Amino acid sequence: MAAWGILLSTGVRRLHCGTAAQAGSQWRLQQGFAANPSGYGPLTELPDWSYADGRPAPPMKGQLRRKAQREKFARRVVLLSQEMDAGLQAWQLRQQEKLQEEEGKQKNALKSKGALLQNPQPSQ
């Protein structure tokens, strides 16, 4: 009876989510399938039925939702790719500006004059 009281007092039912829940996911990933069998594929992407004359069935809510999610993801990938390209170009431009600035500093640096200009020392 004491154990029942402890179970009721905690109020939390713990479910095991170990390897049995993910059985076969490694094999499916190695074969190029989704880790979850209902993630994508013909069973989730194709319509459940079609008209007798061959016309496809109208898309289901889940299909429309997955299509919208994929489009949203693709837009985000394109946006991030464009941001990366713009950032890379800006970085290259800054590197060129730094290089030109260094060359300008070397060009405008003070030069020695007098005896050193007339009698240059041999380089070693």
ABEGO torsion letter per residue (X at the ends): XAAAAAAAAAGBBBBBABAAAABGAAAAAAAGBBABAAABEAAAABBABBBAAGBBBBBBAAAAAAAAAAAAAAAAAAAAAAAAAAAAAAAAAAAAAAAAAAAAAAAABBBBBEAAAABBBBBX
